[in-house]
Amino acid sequence: MAASVTGAAPAPEASPTPLDRVVPAPASVAPGGSPYRITRGTHIRVDGSRETRGVGAYLAGILRPSTGYRLPVTSHGAGGIRLRLADGPFGAEGYRLDSGRGGVTITAARPAGLFHGVQTLRQLLPASVEKDSARPGPWLVAGGTITDTPRYGWRGAMLDVSRHFFTVDQVKRYIDQLALYKINKLHLHLSDDQGWRIAVDSWPRLATYGGSTQVGGGPGGFYTKADYKEIVRYAASRHLEVVPEIDMPGHTNAALASYAELNCDGVAPPLYTGIEVGFSSLCVGKEITYDFVDDVIRELAALTPGRYLHIGGDEAHSTSHEDYVTFMDRVQPIVAKYGKTVVGWHQLTGATPAKGALAQYWGLDSTGAEEKAQVVQAAQSGTGLILSPADRVYLDMKYTKDTPLGLSWAGYVEVKRSYDWDPGAYLPGVPAGAVRGVEAPLWTETIEDSGHIEHMAFPRLPGVAELGWSPAGTHDWERYKVRLAAQAERWNALGIEWYRSPQVPWGCAGR
């Protein structure tokens, strides 16, 4: 005889997510003890600092819609979720997460560490915590301790808003996705042949005319100074530093079209909507060129509280080597004059990088020995490196020949290839201390909306974030792909349009 409904055993309660299921992999995980359950009575406890209260408010904003709980942010009471700043071996961005039956405590020396700890807490909760309407739970956090600090201080993502323009809200959406994986730099490519995207009061036609188109001839657009400040503010609220880029002396057709006097022959070229590169150059021999650069850098630096300003420097095929060196010798001191540190693409090492400058390497595994040697020599002489090898972490490269978006000039870049390399050993001869971190650029020749951004970034971006954050000893593709597969349900809950790579065992969540 079948058991009656009333006599049936209750369904087993869902197990909490294991502490080691997080992406990026934490530095140290010690599971143990009972889980903590978030309930209607849970409070988020913070100290008196504005920064800690801000992280608490952010966490409450994530948890309230899906749990349906009030989750007051308070400096009183005991238990619940506690965010605390305290001295310890955390550095600027590390944290410790302690979980047990009585509550969850995240401890850090700086607010950025608390924020990164909150991202870990999100991933320890069921994926449905990301939903914007109430779900049944239970909201369990596995017991134990995570102690975590990043391997590198530069964990970046670049968004090209020049080939195709993206609105403030679209950039904010990407910022939120980056924050989930502890990315801490947003590099905005603000100028190129196809469009100039930032208002400059002293050269207004840069934005109004140079920003009036994009690849394929669409309407383009540009950020007002208020728009840009809002992006910077929002990024800072997610503990990302904005690194603006004005690419020069090449990739400058939008500027040359806007002002005839920037051209050596005094004739402005037409606006450009194609995708070829290397045909444009500022006029290195004209003094007005440096007046222009000074004005642009001065205004952009004033809007940018971060430490860095990127001056491009790649694919200047229409600039002679001698002129390129002259240009960089003139421009790098201007960046310093306005209180910023120079970042340039690795072609900057063909000139003389300023003291403290960073070079962003975007070559391939197959890049010639002479070009690599130039970068290695600069690193040995004190230039810091950001690693963005195009055939590893360029998010605009097609996954396979059948990928509808993206380009393939650097080859096809599936998820395993994007993850399976070590930044610390990538360029032999580079001192370990010269590698400042990694960055995943997303060029947008074929990328037109947020869905396109997401399809190319996910699932590759989390792997790049892990290369930047996690200890080298944790890097193992076979284990990583299982942790990555577990992220799919969270992406679905967040409405992210991701690519279902056949290299990853997605299971039911990937459908």
C-alpha positions, -999 to +999 in steps of 0.1 A: +000+000+000+013+035-009+023+058+019-003+084+026+006+121+018+005+130+055+029+102+063+054+111+036+089+123+047+095+160+042+116+170+012+153+174+021+163+210+024+186+224-003+223+223+006+242+256+007+267+264-020+301+251-010+326+278-001+350+268-029+324+271-056+331+309-060+346+326-091+373+340-089+386+312-067+394+325-032+429+324-019+420+302+011+388+282+020+382+265+053+347+249+054+331+238+086+303+243+110+266+250+106+253+273+078+238+307+084+202+312+073+190+347+063+155+352+077+129+379+081+147+390+113+182+394+097+198+428+100+229+441+081+251+456+107+277+482+098+301+505+116+297+543+116+317+550+084+299+563+053+318+538+031+308+508+051+272+520+052+273+523+015+284+487+010+257+477+034+231+496+014+243+479-018+240+445-002+205+452+011+196+464-024+205+430-039+189+409-011+156+427-005+138+420-038+144+383-039+141+375-002+112+398+004+128+407+038+133+442+051+170+437+060+176+470+078+211+485+076+220+494+112+249+500+135+231+483+164+223+447+175+240+414+172+241+385+147+229+388+112+253+400+085+281+421+098+304+443+077+334+456+096+366+475+089+396+464+109+433+461+107+446+428+093+465+412+064+439+422+039+457+449+018+436+474-001+411+448-015+412+416+005+387+404+031+378+375+054+343+360+054+333+340+085+300+321+084+282+301+111+249+295+127+250+329+144+257+350+114+280+361+086+309+386+092+329+402+064+360+419+076+384+441+056+409+468+060+393+490+033+358+494+019+368+478-014+376+446+005+341+447+021+326+452-013+345+422-028+335+401+002+299+410-006+304+396-041+316+363-026+285+363-003+262+367-033+277+337-050+273+316-018+236+323-019+212+306-044+212+321-078+176+332-073+189+359-049+196+379-081+159+379-091+139+412-088+108+396-072+104+375-040+115+338-041+109+311-015+145+305-004+159+290+018+187+316+020+216+295+034+253+305+036+276+275+041+296+275+074+334+282+074+359+309+066+372+324+034+404+345+035+410+362+002+434+388-013+440+395-050+470+383-069+472+415-090+461+451-084+449+457-120+420+436-130+404+454-159+378+454-186+379+477-216+348+489-234+352+505-268+324+531-270+339+547-301+332+521-328+297+518-315+284+542-289+268+529-256+246+549-234+253+557-197+227+531-187+244+504-209+278+512-194+263+510-159+248+476-167+283+463-177+298+479-146+274+458-124+284+427-143+321+434-139+317+441-102+303+406-096+337+391-105+358+417-086+370+436-116+384+469-104+393+489-136+369+501-163+390+513-193+368+534-216+381+538-252+366+572-258+381+582-292+389+565-325+385+570-362+348+563-361+338+585-332+348+610-304+327+603-273+336+629-246+327+666-246+357+689-246+347+725-240+377+740-257+372+719-288+334+715-290+332+700-325+351+669-313+319+656-297+291+674-318+306+666-352+333+639-345+308+620-323+280+621-348+285+587-364+298+552-357+307+520-376+281+514-403+269+550-402+246+551-372+239+582-352+268+578-328+266+599-297+288+613-269+290+618-232+284+652-218+307+660-189+278+653-166+273+619-183+309+610-178+309+621-142+279+599-136+297+569-151+327+576-129+305+580-098+286+548-105+318+529-111+333+542-079+302+530-060+311+495-073+348+501-065+359+503-101+383+530-112+376+545-146+406+547-169+398+570-199+416+566-232+422+591-259+440+572-286+467+590-304+486+599-327+468+573-348+431+563-346+423+600-348+401+604-379+371+617-358+393+645-344+409+652-378+375+655-394+363+679-367+392+703-370+411+709-403+440+726-385+450+692-369+459+679-403+493+685-418+477+697-451+450+718-433+422+698-450+397+679-429+390+644-441+354+631-441+339+612-412+347+575-413+324+546-406+345+516-417+367+493-396+401+495-413+429+508-391+462+526-394+454+554-419+451+584-396+476+605-377+477+638-359+502+662-374+533+657-352+551+688-366+524+713-358+524+731-325+486+733-325+486+695-321+501+699-286+478+727-277+450+703-286+464+674-266+470+697-236+434+709-237+419+675-240+440+659-213+435+689-190+397+687-193+396+649-191+419+647-161+398+672-143+368+649-147+387+617-137+395+611-100+414+580-109+452+578-112+455+568-148+450+583-183+455+561-213+470+577-244+466+548-268+496+547-292+487+516-311+486+510-349+501+544-357+510+531-392+508+565-408+532+581-383+569+576-389+589+560-361+608+593-356+575+613-354+560+587-330+589+590-306+587+628-309+550+628-302+553+605-272+581+626-258+559+657-259+526+641-248+537+620-218+548+650-197+514+667-204+497+637-187+521+641-157+514+678-156+477+672-149+485+647-122+479+614-140+500+583-148+505+573-184+490+541-197+496+532-234+493+502-256+526+483-258+538+501-289+547+529-263+578+508-255+591+516-290+595+552-277+607+560-242+579+552-216+577+579-189+588+569-154+560+550-138+541+545-171+522+512-178+523+495-211+493+473-221+504+443-241+480+431-267+502+409-289+496+373-297+514+341-287+528+343-322+540+379-320+575+383-333+605+379-310+617+414-317+585+431-306+582+410-275+619+417-266+611+454-268+583+450-242+604+427-220+633+452-220+609+480-210+596+459-182+632+451-170+638+489-170+608+496-148+578+499-170+548+481-156+528+457-178+491+451-182+485+418-201+458+417-227+470+392-253+445+394-281+444+357-288+436+350-252+415+378-237+401+400-265+364+396-258+356+406-294+373+376-309+348+350-322+345+318-301+344+297-332+340+302-370+302+301-364+300+329-339+278+356-355+295+385-337+331+396-334+362+393-355+388+366-360+421+384-369+437+371-337+421+336-341+392+319-325+391+322-287+371+296-269+366+297-231+394+273-223+419+292-244+409+324-227+414+309-192+443+285-197+474+307-194+494+323-166+500+361-166+531+357-145+548+335-170+534+348-203+563+369-214+596+351-205+621+376-191+596+399-175+603+405-138+574+391-117+568+426-101+565+442-135+532+424-143+505+447-127+476+426-139+453+417-167+426+433-187+399+420-211+392+445-240+360+444-259+363+462-292+329+470-308+332+469-346+303+443-345+289+450-311+258+472-310+239+466-278+241+452-243+230+417-254+260+417-278+284+428-250+271+400-227+273+373-254+310+380-260+319+387-223+302+357-208+315+331-201+350+344-209+352+375-186+349+355-153+380+335-163+400+367-170+389+380-136+401+348-120+435+351-137+438+385-121+425+377-087+432+341-077+466+326-067+484+309-096+481+276-077+443+276-080+443+277-118+431+244-132+408+242-162+391+209-151+381+223-118+374+258-131+350+247-158+328+231-131+327+263-110+320+283-142+291+260-151+275+268-118+275+305-127+250+300-155+219+299-133+230+333-118+234+348-153+200+336-162+186+352-131+203+385-140+190+384-176+225+381-190+226+369-226+255+344-226+272+320-249+267+282-242+302+270-249+304+233-255+336+232-235+317+238-202+295+212-185+265+235-181+240+209-172+204+219-165+214+255-156+229+261-190+197+254-209 
